[in-house]
Amino acid sequence: MNEAEFISLEDKLLHYIQYCCHDGLLVHIGKASENLHCSRRQLQRVLRKLTEQGILEKTSKGVYRLLPTQ
């Protein structure tokens, strides 16, 4: 997908987890930040925000899972 199609880093991240991560499980934050063209710190902020909103679940240190939509 073209990056211009996404409005925010949240949208890019959710698309990345859904289509590029096996079983909707984000394991490598460093690799994801490179692929999403953002800093690791930016990505950590977005991950925390989406976890607080109940969109993602932190399963262990540095591992996040996309929760099914309800």
mmJSON file of the N, C-alpha and C atoms, coordinates in Angstrom:
{"data_MODEL":{"atom_site":{
"group_PDB":["ATOM","ATOM","ATOM","ATOM","ATOM","ATOM","ATOM","ATOM","ATOM","ATOM","ATOM","ATOM","ATOM","ATOM","ATOM","ATOM","ATOM","ATOM","ATOM","ATOM","ATOM","ATOM","ATOM","ATOM","ATOM","ATOM","ATOM","ATOM","ATOM","ATOM","ATOM","ATOM","ATOM","ATOM","ATOM","ATOM","ATOM","ATOM","ATOM","ATOM","ATOM","ATOM","ATOM","ATOM","ATOM","ATOM","ATOM","ATOM","ATOM","ATOM","ATOM","ATOM","ATOM","ATOM","ATOM","ATOM","ATOM","ATOM","ATOM","ATOM","ATOM","ATOM","ATOM","ATOM","ATOM","ATOM","ATOM","ATOM","ATOM","ATOM","ATOM","ATOM","ATOM","ATOM","ATOM","ATOM","ATOM","ATOM","ATOM","ATOM","ATOM","ATOM","ATOM","ATOM","ATOM","ATOM","ATOM","ATOM","ATOM","ATOM","ATOM","ATOM","ATOM","ATOM","ATOM","ATOM","ATOM","ATOM","ATOM","ATOM","ATOM","ATOM","ATOM","ATOM","ATOM","ATOM","ATOM","ATOM","ATOM","ATOM","ATOM","ATOM","ATOM","ATOM","ATOM","ATOM","ATOM","ATOM","ATOM","ATOM","ATOM","ATOM","ATOM","ATOM","ATOM","ATOM","ATOM","ATOM","ATOM","ATOM","ATOM","ATOM","ATOM","ATOM","ATOM","ATOM","ATOM","ATOM","ATOM","ATOM","ATOM","ATOM","ATOM","ATOM","ATOM","ATOM","ATOM","ATOM","ATOM","ATOM","ATOM","ATOM","ATOM","ATOM","ATOM","ATOM","ATOM","ATOM","ATOM","ATOM","ATOM","ATOM","ATOM","ATOM","ATOM","ATOM","ATOM","ATOM","ATOM","ATOM","ATOM","ATOM","ATOM","ATOM","ATOM","ATOM","ATOM","ATOM","ATOM","ATOM","ATOM","ATOM","ATOM","ATOM","ATOM","ATOM","ATOM","ATOM","ATOM","ATOM","ATOM","ATOM","ATOM","ATOM","ATOM","ATOM","ATOM","ATOM","ATOM","ATOM","ATOM","ATOM","ATOM","ATOM","ATOM","ATOM","ATOM","ATOM","ATOM","ATOM"],
"id":[1,2,3,4,5,6,7,8,9,10,11,12,13,14,15,16,17,18,19,20,21,22,23,24,25,26,27,28,29,30,31,32,33,34,35,36,37,38,39,40,41,42,43,44,45,46,47,48,49,50,51,52,53,54,55,56,57,58,59,60,61,62,63,64,65,66,67,68,69,70,71,72,73,74,75,76,77,78,79,80,81,82,83,84,85,86,87,88,89,90,91,92,93,94,95,96,97,98,99,100,101,102,103,104,105,106,107,108,109,110,111,112,113,114,115,116,117,118,119,120,121,122,123,124,125,126,127,128,129,130,131,132,133,134,135,136,137,138,139,140,141,142,143,144,145,146,147,148,149,150,151,152,153,154,155,156,157,158,159,160,161,162,163,164,165,166,167,168,169,170,171,172,173,174,175,176,177,178,179,180,181,182,183,184,185,186,187,188,189,190,191,192,193,194,195,196,197,198,199,200,201,202,203,204,205,206,207,208,209,210],
"type_symbol":["N","C","C","N","C","C","N","C","C","N","C","C","N","C","C","N","C","C","N","C","C","N","C","C","N","C","C","N","C","C","N","C","C","N","C","C","N","C","C","N","C","C","N","C","C","N","C","C","N","C","C","N","C","C","N","C","C","N","C","C","N","C","C","N","C","C","N","C","C","N","C","C","N","C","C","N","C","C","N","C","C","N","C","C","N","C","C","N","C","C","N","C","C","N","C","C","N","C","C","N","C","C","N","C","C","N","C","C","N","C","C","N","C","C","N","C","C","N","C","C","N","C","C","N","C","C","N","C","C","N","C","C","N","C","C","N","C","C","N","C","C","N","C","C","N","C","C","N","C","C","N","C","C","N","C","C","N","C","C","N","C","C","N","C","C","N","C","C","N","C","C","N","C","C","N","C","C","N","C","C","N","C","C","N","C","C","N","C","C","N","C","C","N","C","C","N","C","C","N","C","C","N","C","C","N","C","C","N","C","C"],
"label_atom_id":["N","CA","C","N","CA","C","N","CA","C","N","CA","C","N","CA","C","N","CA","C","N","CA","C","N","CA","C","N","CA","C","N","CA","C","N","CA","C","N","CA","C","N","CA","C","N","CA","C","N","CA","C","N","CA","C","N","CA","C","N","CA","C","N","CA","C","N","CA","C","N","CA","C","N","CA","C","N","CA","C","N","CA","C","N","CA","C","N","CA","C","N","CA","C","N","CA","C","N","CA","C","N","CA","C","N","CA","C","N","CA","C","N","CA","C","N","CA","C","N","CA","C","N","CA","C","N","CA","C","N","CA","C","N","CA","C","N","CA","C","N","CA","C","N","CA","C","N","CA","C","N","CA","C","N","CA","C","N","CA","C","N","CA","C","N","CA","C","N","CA","C","N","CA","C","N","CA","C","N","CA","C","N","CA","C","N","CA","C","N","CA","C","N","CA","C","N","CA","C","N","CA","C","N","CA","C","N","CA","C","N","CA","C","N","CA","C","N","CA","C","N","CA","C","N","CA","C","N","CA","C","N","CA","C","N","CA","C","N","CA","C","N","CA","C"],
"label_alt_id":[null,null,null,null,null,null,null,null,null,null,null,null,null,null,null,null,null,null,null,null,null,null,null,null,null,null,null,null,null,null,null,null,null,null,null,null,null,null,null,null,null,null,null,null,null,null,null,null,null,null,null,null,null,null,null,null,null,null,null,null,null,null,null,null,null,null,null,null,null,null,null,null,null,null,null,null,null,null,null,null,null,null,null,null,null,null,null,null,null,null,null,null,null,null,null,null,null,null,null,null,null,null,null,null,null,null,null,null,null,null,null,null,null,null,null,null,null,null,null,null,null,null,null,null,null,null,null,null,null,null,null,null,null,null,null,null,null,null,null,null,null,null,null,null,null,null,null,null,null,null,null,null,null,null,null,null,null,null,null,null,null,null,null,null,null,null,null,null,null,null,null,null,null,null,null,null,null,null,null,null,null,null,null,null,null,null,null,null,null,null,null,null,null,null,null,null,null,null,null,null,null,null,null,null,null,null,null,null,null,null],
"label_comp_id":["MET","MET","MET","ASN","ASN","ASN","GLU","GLU","GLU","ALA","ALA","ALA","GLU","GLU","GLU","PHE","PHE","PHE","ILE","ILE","ILE","SER","SER","SER","LEU","LEU","LEU","GLU","GLU","GLU","ASP","ASP","ASP","LYS","LYS","LYS","LEU","LEU","LEU","LEU","LEU","LEU","HIS","HIS","HIS","TYR","TYR","TYR","ILE","ILE","ILE","GLN","GLN","GLN","TYR","TYR","TYR","CYS","CYS","CYS","CYS","CYS","CYS","HIS","HIS","HIS","ASP","ASP","ASP","GLY","GLY","GLY","LEU","LEU","LEU","LEU","LEU","LEU","VAL","VAL","VAL","HIS","HIS","HIS","ILE","ILE","ILE","GLY","GLY","GLY","LYS","LYS","LYS","ALA","ALA","ALA","SER","SER","SER","GLU","GLU","GLU","ASN","ASN","ASN","LEU","LEU","LEU","HIS","HIS","HIS","CYS","CYS","CYS","SER","SER","SER","ARG","ARG","ARG","ARG","ARG","ARG","GLN","GLN","GLN","LEU","LEU","LEU","GLN","GLN","GLN","ARG","ARG","ARG","VAL","VAL","VAL","LEU","LEU","LEU","ARG","ARG","ARG","LYS","LYS","LYS","LEU","LEU","LEU","THR","THR","THR","GLU","GLU","GLU","GLN","GLN","GLN","GLY","GLY","GLY","ILE","ILE","ILE","LEU","LEU","LEU","GLU","GLU","GLU","LYS","LYS","LYS","THR","THR","THR","SER","SER","SER","LYS","LYS","LYS","GLY","GLY","GLY","VAL","VAL","VAL","TYR","TYR","TYR","ARG","ARG","ARG","LEU","LEU","LEU","LEU","LEU","LEU","PRO","PRO","PRO","THR","THR","THR","GLN","GLN","GLN"],
"label_asym_id":["A","A","A","A","A","A","A","A","A","A","A","A","A","A","A","A","A","A","A","A","A","A","A","A","A","A","A","A","A","A","A","A","A","A","A","A","A","A","A","A","A","A","A","A","A","A","A","A","A","A","A","A","A","A","A","A","A","A","A","A","A","A","A","A","A","A","A","A","A","A","A","A","A","A","A","A","A","A","A","A","A","A","A","A","A","A","A","A","A","A","A","A","A","A","A","A","A","A","A","A","A","A","A","A","A","A","A","A","A","A","A","A","A","A","A","A","A","A","A","A","A","A","A","A","A","A","A","A","A","A","A","A","A","A","A","A","A","A","A","A","A","A","A","A","A","A","A","A","A","A","A","A","A","A","A","A","A","A","A","A","A","A","A","A","A","A","A","A","A","A","A","A","A","A","A","A","A","A","A","A","A","A","A","A","A","A","A","A","A","A","A","A","A","A","A","A","A","A","A","A","A","A","A","A","A","A","A","A","A","A"],
"label_entity_id":["1","1","1","1","1","1","1","1","1","1","1","1","1","1","1","1","1","1","1","1","1","1","1","1","1","1","1","1","1","1","1","1","1","1","1","1","1","1","1","1","1","1","1","1","1","1","1","1","1","1","1","1","1","1","1","1","1","1","1","1","1","1","1","1","1","1","1","1","1","1","1","1","1","1","1","1","1","1","1","1","1","1","1","1","1","1","1","1","1","1","1","1","1","1","1","1","1","1","1","1","1","1","1","1","1","1","1","1","1","1","1","1","1","1","1","1","1","1","1","1","1","1","1","1","1","1","1","1","1","1","1","1","1","1","1","1","1","1","1","1","1","1","1","1","1","1","1","1","1","1","1","1","1","1","1","1","1","1","1","1","1","1","1","1","1","1","1","1","1","1","1","1","1","1","1","1","1","1","1","1","1","1","1","1","1","1","1","1","1","1","1","1","1","1","1","1","1","1","1","1","1","1","1","1","1","1","1","1","1","1"],
"label_seq_id":[1,1,1,2,2,2,3,3,3,4,4,4,5,5,5,6,6,6,7,7,7,8,8,8,9,9,9,10,10,10,11,11,11,12,12,12,13,13,13,14,14,14,15,15,15,16,16,16,17,17,17,18,18,18,19,19,19,20,20,20,21,21,21,22,22,22,23,23,23,24,24,24,25,25,25,26,26,26,27,27,27,28,28,28,29,29,29,30,30,30,31,31,31,32,32,32,33,33,33,34,34,34,35,35,35,36,36,36,37,37,37,38,38,38,39,39,39,40,40,40,41,41,41,42,42,42,43,43,43,44,44,44,45,45,45,46,46,46,47,47,47,48,48,48,49,49,49,50,50,50,51,51,51,52,52,52,53,53,53,54,54,54,55,55,55,56,56,56,57,57,57,58,58,58,59,59,59,60,60,60,61,61,61,62,62,62,63,63,63,64,64,64,65,65,65,66,66,66,67,67,67,68,68,68,69,69,69,70,70,70],
"pdbx_PDB_ins_code":[null,null,null,null,null,null,null,null,null,null,null,null,null,null,null,null,null,null,null,null,null,null,null,null,null,null,null,null,null,null,null,null,null,null,null,null,null,null,null,null,null,null,null,null,null,null,null,null,null,null,null,null,null,null,null,null,null,null,null,null,null,null,null,null,null,null,null,null,null,null,null,null,null,null,null,null,null,null,null,null,null,null,null,null,null,null,null,null,null,null,null,null,null,null,null,null,null,null,null,null,null,null,null,null,null,null,null,null,null,null,null,null,null,null,null,null,null,null,null,null,null,null,null,null,null,null,null,null,null,null,null,null,null,null,null,null,null,null,null,null,null,null,null,null,null,null,null,null,null,null,null,null,null,null,null,null,null,null,null,null,null,null,null,null,null,null,null,null,null,null,null,null,null,null,null,null,null,null,null,null,null,null,null,null,null,null,null,null,null,null,null,null,null,null,null,null,null,null,null,null,null,null,null,null,null,null,null,null,null,null],
"Cartn_x":[0.836,0.0,0.872,0.35,1.037,0.848,1.917,1.845,0.893,0.687,-0.199,-1.649,-1.99,-3.355,-3.7,-2.714,-2.949,-2.837,-3.748,-3.769,-2.803,-2.756,-1.971,-1.097,-0.187,0.674,-0.147,-1.228,-2.105,-2.678,-3.144,-3.704,-2.649,-1.455,-0.374,-0.017,0.046,0.398,-0.647,-1.914,-2.978,-2.974,-2.753,-2.671,-1.468,-0.34,0.882,0.677,0.065,-0.154,-1.123,-2.17,-3.2,-2.69,-1.899,-1.52,-0.074,0.789,2.208,2.735,1.995,2.428,1.659,2.364,1.758,0.793,-0.428,-1.476,-1.807,-1.56,-1.865,-1.023,0.186,1.075,2.323,2.489,3.665,4.744,5.873,6.939,8.168,8.531,9.769,9.444,9.506,9.181,10.2,11.459,12.494,12.277,11.96,11.698,10.439,9.423,8.177,8.415,9.214,9.481,10.231,11.113,11.799,10.815,9.943,8.981,7.936,7.614,6.608,7.217,8.538,9.263,8.971,9.126,8.965,10.023,10.148,11.117,10.521,11.388,10.947,10.098,10.48,9.746,8.34,8.223,6.905,6.017,6.598,5.845,5.408,6.273,5.928,4.766,4.747,3.648,2.328,2.356,1.146,0.694,1.623,1.28,0.614,1.152,0.566,-0.847,-1.025,-2.332,-3.362,-2.994,-3.912,-4.197,-3.237,-3.448,-4.445,-4.309,-5.233,-6.645,-6.771,-8.073,-8.694,-7.946,-8.471,-8.412,-7.619,-7.47,-6.37,-5.331,-4.225,-4.134,-3.481,-3.224,-1.727,-1.119,0.298,0.389,0.962,1.026,2.279,3.369,4.609,5.469,6.652,7.52,7.795,7.351,7.6,6.741,5.732,4.862,3.426,2.811,1.447,0.596,-0.682,-1.623,-2.806,-3.238,-4.42,-5.645,-6.477,-7.686,-8.774,-9.608,-10.7,-11.686,-12.222,-13.212,-14.538,-15.265,-16.515,-17.713],
"Cartn_y":[-1.189,0.0,1.24,2.249,3.524,4.25,4.846,5.522,6.692,7.317,8.471,8.087,6.827,6.386,6.361,6.431,6.386,7.79,8.097,9.421,9.504,8.472,8.537,7.302,7.404,6.278,5.134,5.464,4.428,3.567,4.23,3.506,2.629,3.195,2.43,1.215,1.408,0.324,-0.785,-0.413,-1.42,-2.216,-1.549,-2.242,-3.176,-2.706,-3.505,-4.77,-4.628,-5.79,-6.772,-6.241,-7.098,-7.863,-7.225,-7.844,-8.316,-7.841,-8.192,-9.037,-9.115,-9.884,-11.193,-12.259,-13.585,-13.632,-14.046,-14.19,-12.882,-11.735,-10.453,-10.169,-10.715,-10.603,-9.808,-8.627,-7.797,-8.202,-8.675,-9.17,-8.268,-7.759,-6.982,-5.503,-4.746,-3.328,-2.573,-2.939,-2.267,-2.432,-3.647,-3.917,-3.185,-3.18,-2.488,-0.991,-0.4,1.037,1.359,0.474,0.678,0.587,-0.401,-0.586,0.523,1.089,2.142,3.537,3.614,4.878,5.847,5.353,6.192,5.783,6.587,6.222,5.159,4.456,3.423,4.042,5.224,5.919,6.303,6.815,7.139,5.894,4.796,3.553,3.09,3.225,2.819,3.655,4.944,5.802,5.357,5.046,4.61,3.257,2.353,1.049,1.198,2.075,2.308,2.877,3.825,4.448,3.414,2.584,1.58,0.486,0.216,-0.751,-0.195,1.076,1.713,1.784,1.905,1.975,0.592,-0.456,-1.81,-2.369,-1.77,-2.248,-3.297,-3.106,-4.053,-4.595,-5.73,-6.327,-6.586,-6.159,-6.441,-7.812,-8.768,-10.138,-10.385,-9.738,-9.808,-8.629,-8.549,-7.408,-7.313,-6.215,-5.974,-6.783,-7.48,-8.299,-7.81,-7.472,-6.955,-7.765,-7.955,-8.708,-7.824,-7.881,-7.182,-7.931,-7.242,-7.871,-7.881,-8.906,-8.951,-7.819,-7.265,-6.207,-6.781,-5.985,-6.491,-5.863],
"Cartn_z":[0.0,0.0,0.0,-0.632,-0.688,0.638,1.152,2.448,2.421,1.256,1.161,1.442,1.357,1.593,3.078,3.949,5.381,5.962,6.864,7.46,8.632,9.443,10.673,10.839,11.777,12.107,12.689,13.404,13.943,12.817,11.751,10.606,9.937,9.765,9.152,9.995,11.312,12.221,12.205,12.274,12.27,10.969,9.85,8.566,8.545,9.057,9.106,9.94,11.112,11.975,11.318,10.728,10.137,8.93,8.075,6.81,6.709,7.586,7.471,8.632,9.713,10.877,10.951,11.218,11.324,12.503,12.263,13.281,13.999,13.366,14.0,15.215,15.233,16.383,15.99,16.586,16.346,17.337,16.821,17.686,17.648,16.495,16.331,16.147,17.247,17.192,16.346,16.441,15.656,14.163,13.757,12.347,11.884,12.726,12.384,12.228,13.101,12.994,11.707,11.279,9.995,8.835,8.874,7.793,7.746,8.894,8.962,8.843,8.755,8.597,9.739,10.953,12.135,13.146,14.186,15.219,16.13,16.797,17.739,18.85,19.294,20.362,19.899,18.668,18.122,18.107,17.658,17.575,18.966,19.953,21.312,21.86,21.544,21.98,21.37,20.072,19.376,19.909,20.156,20.712,22.08,22.911,24.236,24.103,23.188,22.979,22.516,21.546,21.022,22.052,22.921,23.995,25.013,25.349,26.284,25.717,24.401,23.741,23.544,23.836,23.717,22.305,21.446,20.069,19.988,20.789,20.87,22.296,22.41,23.72,23.819,24.926,25.158,25.797,25.068,25.576,26.397,26.048,26.813,26.405,26.927,26.642,25.139,24.529,23.113,22.162,22.668,21.821,21.98,20.849,20.849,19.898,20.286,19.482,19.125,17.88,17.431,17.937,18.688,19.222,18.154,18.152,17.162,17.399,16.33,16.454,16.915,17.64,18.214,17.594],
"occupancy":[1.0,1.0,1.0,1.0,1.0,1.0,1.0,1.0,1.0,1.0,1.0,1.0,1.0,1.0,1.0,1.0,1.0,1.0,1.0,1.0,1.0,1.0,1.0,1.0,1.0,1.0,1.0,1.0,1.0,1.0,1.0,1.0,1.0,1.0,1.0,1.0,1.0,1.0,1.0,1.0,1.0,1.0,1.0,1.0,1.0,1.0,1.0,1.0,1.0,1.0,1.0,1.0,1.0,1.0,1.0,1.0,1.0,1.0,1.0,1.0,1.0,1.0,1.0,1.0,1.0,1.0,1.0,1.0,1.0,1.0,1.0,1.0,1.0,1.0,1.0,1.0,1.0,1.0,1.0,1.0,1.0,1.0,1.0,1.0,1.0,1.0,1.0,1.0,1.0,1.0,1.0,1.0,1.0,1.0,1.0,1.0,1.0,1.0,1.0,1.0,1.0,1.0,1.0,1.0,1.0,1.0,1.0,1.0,1.0,1.0,1.0,1.0,1.0,1.0,1.0,1.0,1.0,1.0,1.0,1.0,1.0,1.0,1.0,1.0,1.0,1.0,1.0,1.0,1.0,1.0,1.0,1.0,1.0,1.0,1.0,1.0,1.0,1.0,1.0,1.0,1.0,1.0,1.0,1.0,1.0,1.0,1.0,1.0,1.0,1.0,1.0,1.0,1.0,1.0,1.0,1.0,1.0,1.0,1.0,1.0,1.0,1.0,1.0,1.0,1.0,1.0,1.0,1.0,1.0,1.0,1.0,1.0,1.0,1.0,1.0,1.0,1.0,1.0,1.0,1.0,1.0,1.0,1.0,1.0,1.0,1.0,1.0,1.0,1.0,1.0,1.0,1.0,1.0,1.0,1.0,1.0,1.0,1.0,1.0,1.0,1.0,1.0,1.0,1.0,1.0,1.0,1.0,1.0,1.0,1.0],
"B_iso_or_equiv":[0.0,0.0,0.0,0.0,0.0,0.0,0.0,0.0,0.0,0.0,0.0,0.0,0.0,0.0,0.0,0.0,0.0,0.0,0.0,0.0,0.0,0.0,0.0,0.0,0.0,0.0,0.0,0.0,0.0,0.0,0.0,0.0,0.0,0.0,0.0,0.0,0.0,0.0,0.0,0.0,0.0,0.0,0.0,0.0,0.0,0.0,0.0,0.0,0.0,0.0,0.0,0.0,0.0,0.0,0.0,0.0,0.0,0.0,0.0,0.0,0.0,0.0,0.0,0.0,0.0,0.0,0.0,0.0,0.0,0.0,0.0,0.0,0.0,0.0,0.0,0.0,0.0,0.0,0.0,0.0,0.0,0.0,0.0,0.0,0.0,0.0,0.0,0.0,0.0,0.0,0.0,0.0,0.0,0.0,0.0,0.0,0.0,0.0,0.0,0.0,0.0,0.0,0.0,0.0,0.0,0.0,0.0,0.0,0.0,0.0,0.0,0.0,0.0,0.0,0.0,0.0,0.0,0.0,0.0,0.0,0.0,0.0,0.0,0.0,0.0,0.0,0.0,0.0,0.0,0.0,0.0,0.0,0.0,0.0,0.0,0.0,0.0,0.0,0.0,0.0,0.0,0.0,0.0,0.0,0.0,0.0,0.0,0.0,0.0,0.0,0.0,0.0,0.0,0.0,0.0,0.0,0.0,0.0,0.0,0.0,0.0,0.0,0.0,0.0,0.0,0.0,0.0,0.0,0.0,0.0,0.0,0.0,0.0,0.0,0.0,0.0,0.0,0.0,0.0,0.0,0.0,0.0,0.0,0.0,0.0,0.0,0.0,0.0,0.0,0.0,0.0,0.0,0.0,0.0,0.0,0.0,0.0,0.0,0.0,0.0,0.0,0.0,0.0,0.0,0.0,0.0,0.0,0.0,0.0,0.0],
"pdbx_formal_charge":[null,null,null,null,null,null,null,null,null,null,null,null,null,null,null,null,null,null,null,null,null,null,null,null,null,null,null,null,null,null,null,null,null,null,null,null,null,null,null,null,null,null,null,null,null,null,null,null,null,null,null,null,null,null,null,null,null,null,null,null,null,null,null,null,null,null,null,null,null,null,null,null,null,null,null,null,null,null,null,null,null,null,null,null,null,null,null,null,null,null,null,null,null,null,null,null,null,null,null,null,null,null,null,null,null,null,null,null,null,null,null,null,null,null,null,null,null,null,null,null,null,null,null,null,null,null,null,null,null,null,null,null,null,null,null,null,null,null,null,null,null,null,null,null,null,null,null,null,null,null,null,null,null,null,null,null,null,null,null,null,null,null,null,null,null,null,null,null,null,null,null,null,null,null,null,null,null,null,null,null,null,null,null,null,null,null,null,null,null,null,null,null,null,null,null,null,null,null,null,null,null,null,null,null,null,null,null,null,null,null],
"auth_seq_id":[1,1,1,2,2,2,3,3,3,4,4,4,5,5,5,6,6,6,7,7,7,8,8,8,9,9,9,10,10,10,11,11,11,12,12,12,13,13,13,14,14,14,15,15,15,16,16,16,17,17,17,18,18,18,19,19,19,20,20,20,21,21,21,22,22,22,23,23,23,24,24,24,25,25,25,26,26,26,27,27,27,28,28,28,29,29,29,30,30,30,31,31,31,32,32,32,33,33,33,34,34,34,35,35,35,36,36,36,37,37,37,38,38,38,39,39,39,40,40,40,41,41,41,42,42,42,43,43,43,44,44,44,45,45,45,46,46,46,47,47,47,48,48,48,49,49,49,50,50,50,51,51,51,52,52,52,53,53,53,54,54,54,55,55,55,56,56,56,57,57,57,58,58,58,59,59,59,60,60,60,61,61,61,62,62,62,63,63,63,64,64,64,65,65,65,66,66,66,67,67,67,68,68,68,69,69,69,70,70,70],
"auth_comp_id":["MET","MET","MET","ASN","ASN","ASN","GLU","GLU","GLU","ALA","ALA","ALA","GLU","GLU","GLU","PHE","PHE","PHE","ILE","ILE","ILE","SER","SER","SER","LEU","LEU","LEU","GLU","GLU","GLU","ASP","ASP","ASP","LYS","LYS","LYS","LEU","LEU","LEU","LEU","LEU","LEU","HIS","HIS","HIS","TYR","TYR","TYR","ILE","ILE","ILE","GLN","GLN","GLN","TYR","TYR","TYR","CYS","CYS","CYS","CYS","CYS","CYS","HIS","HIS","HIS","ASP","ASP","ASP","GLY","GLY","GLY","LEU","LEU","LEU","LEU","LEU","LEU","VAL","VAL","VAL","HIS","HIS","HIS","ILE","ILE","ILE","GLY","GLY","GLY","LYS","LYS","LYS","ALA","ALA","ALA","SER","SER","SER","GLU","GLU","GLU","ASN","ASN","ASN","LEU","LEU","LEU","HIS","HIS","HIS","CYS","CYS","CYS","SER","SER","SER","ARG","ARG","ARG","ARG","ARG","ARG","GLN","GLN","GLN","LEU","LEU","LEU","GLN","GLN","GLN","ARG","ARG","ARG","VAL","VAL","VAL","LEU","LEU","LEU","ARG","ARG","ARG","LYS","LYS","LYS","LEU","LEU","LEU","THR","THR","THR","GLU","GLU","GLU","GLN","GLN","GLN","GLY","GLY","GLY","ILE","ILE","ILE","LEU","LEU","LEU","GLU","GLU","GLU","LYS","LYS","LYS","THR","THR","THR","SER","SER","SER","LYS","LYS","LYS","GLY","GLY","GLY","VAL","VAL","VAL","TYR","TYR","TYR","ARG","ARG","ARG","LEU","LEU","LEU","LEU","LEU","LEU","PRO","PRO","PRO","THR","THR","THR","GLN","GLN","GLN"],
"auth_asym_id":["A","A","A","A","A","A","A","A","A","A","A","A","A","A","A","A","A","A","A","A","A","A","A","A","A","A","A","A","A","A","A","A","A","A","A","A","A","A","A","A","A","A","A","A","A","A","A","A","A","A","A","A","A","A","A","A","A","A","A","A","A","A","A","A","A","A","A","A","A","A","A","A","A","A","A","A","A","A","A","A","A","A","A","A","A","A","A","A","A","A","A","A","A","A","A","A","A","A","A","A","A","A","A","A","A","A","A","A","A","A","A","A","A","A","A","A","A","A","A","A","A","A","A","A","A","A","A","A","A","A","A","A","A","A","A","A","A","A","A","A","A","A","A","A","A","A","A","A","A","A","A","A","A","A","A","A","A","A","A","A","A","A","A","A","A","A","A","A","A","A","A","A","A","A","A","A","A","A","A","A","A","A","A","A","A","A","A","A","A","A","A","A","A","A","A","A","A","A","A","A","A","A","A","A","A","A","A","A","A","A"],
"auth_atom_id":["N","CA","C","N","CA","C","N","CA","C","N","CA","C","N","CA","C","N","CA","C","N","CA","C","N","CA","C","N","CA","C","N","CA","C","N","CA","C","N","CA","C","N","CA","C","N","CA","C","N","CA","C","N","CA","C","N","CA","C","N","CA","C","N","CA","C","N","CA","C","N","CA","C","N","CA","C","N","CA","C","N","CA","C","N","CA","C","N","CA","C","N","CA","C","N","CA","C","N","CA","C","N","CA","C","N","CA","C","N","CA","C","N","CA","C","N","CA","C","N","CA","C","N","CA","C","N","CA","C","N","CA","C","N","CA","C","N","CA","C","N","CA","C","N","CA","C","N","CA","C","N","CA","C","N","CA","C","N","CA","C","N","CA","C","N","CA","C","N","CA","C","N","CA","C","N","CA","C","N","CA","C","N","CA","C","N","CA","C","N","CA","C","N","CA","C","N","CA","C","N","CA","C","N","CA","C","N","CA","C","N","CA","C","N","CA","C","N","CA","C","N","CA","C","N","CA","C","N","CA","C","N","CA","C","N","CA","C","N","CA","C","N","CA","C"],
"pdbx_PDB_model_num":[1,1,1,1,1,1,1,1,1,1,1,1,1,1,1,1,1,1,1,1,1,1,1,1,1,1,1,1,1,1,1,1,1,1,1,1,1,1,1,1,1,1,1,1,1,1,1,1,1,1,1,1,1,1,1,1,1,1,1,1,1,1,1,1,1,1,1,1,1,1,1,1,1,1,1,1,1,1,1,1,1,1,1,1,1,1,1,1,1,1,1,1,1,1,1,1,1,1,1,1,1,1,1,1,1,1,1,1,1,1,1,1,1,1,1,1,1,1,1,1,1,1,1,1,1,1,1,1,1,1,1,1,1,1,1,1,1,1,1,1,1,1,1,1,1,1,1,1,1,1,1,1,1,1,1,1,1,1,1,1,1,1,1,1,1,1,1,1,1,1,1,1,1,1,1,1,1,1,1,1,1,1,1,1,1,1,1,1,1,1,1,1,1,1,1,1,1,1,1,1,1,1,1,1,1,1,1,1,1,1]
}}}
